[in-house]
Amino acid sequence: MKVLVPVKRVIDYNVKIRVKSDQSGVELDNVKMSMNPFDEIAIEEAIRLKEAGDVEEIISISIGPEKAQETLRTALAMGADRAILVKTDEEVEPLAIAKILKAVVEQEGPKIVLMGKQAIDDDCNQTGQMLAALLGWGQGTFASDVKLDGSSLYVTREIDGGLETVNLTLPAVITTDLRLNEPRYASLPNIMKAKRKLLDVKTPEDYKVDISPRIKTLKVEEPAGRIAGIMVKSVSELVSKLRDEAKVI
């Protein structure tokens, strides 16, 4: 059984985001980039399924610029078997990504698509759901536990009221949450081996997908600075300030 794991190249989560001076977006020049943390969890889960003997091949895919090859090499070093880069320098929206992934699924024939629930740069949380709809597959979102039993998949997912377990029939789409696992670090020998693993480079045109944007970003602004709090001496003073100054009651 094959598993497809999409990964995205994003600004490293430890980096402080800076808005461009012309407010057209965030600054990417000379900024450390890394794999989206939720996608690392998806790669780790796919590797664990392979180690358990449930999966034969892990295919990692990324849609983005040439430098996204670095992200794919990280996935290969962690344990993916081969990778596909759909190369484009344009900003690709979730629907276009889902359409490309659908074409790849139809070509490669995986039984499971394991992907992060969202990317930390745009926070859209849409691609997995859109892909499942386009494919007509069942979906288990925000997965905190995954168990495979033959052709059935049990996914425990986090919801507002606690936990919910759903039973999916393969093929299926799973989006991963933070509590699913702890991703492993790639060892030096595996990093060296990853350089020899197959990495195909494609374009959106190869999959006959139009990636023209449907949304235009008008302006990007930093959030307003937070005002320092003050100490009050009594409940009545607190209520007075909330009513007369903050005007929230």
Secondary structure as GFF3:
##gff-version 3
##sequence-region A 1 249
A	DSSP	beta_strand	2	6	.	.	.	ID=ss1
A	DSSP	beta_strand	9	11	.	.	.	ID=ss2
A	DSSP	beta_strand	33	35	.	.	.	ID=ss3
A	DSSP	alpha_helix	37	51	.	.	.	ID=ss4
A	DSSP	beta_strand	57	64	.	.	.	ID=ss5
A	DSSP	alpha_helix	68	78	.	.	.	ID=ss6
A	DSSP	beta_strand	82	87	.	.	.	ID=ss7
A	DSSP	alpha_helix	94	108	.	.	.	ID=ss8
A	DSSP	beta_strand	112	116	.	.	.	ID=ss9
A	DSSP	alpha_helix	127	135	.	.	.	ID=ss10
A	DSSP	beta_strand	138	149	.	.	.	ID=ss11
A	DSSP	beta_strand	152	159	.	.	.	ID=ss12
A	DSSP	beta_strand	162	169	.	.	.	ID=ss13
A	DSSP	beta_strand	172	176	.	.	.	ID=ss14
A	DSSP	three_ten_helix	178	180	.	.	.	ID=ss15
A	DSSP	alpha_helix	188	194	.	.	.	ID=ss16
A	DSSP	beta_strand	199	202	.	.	.	ID=ss17
A	DSSP	three_ten_helix	204	207	.	.	.	ID=ss18
A	DSSP	alpha_helix	235	244	.	.	.	ID=ss19
###
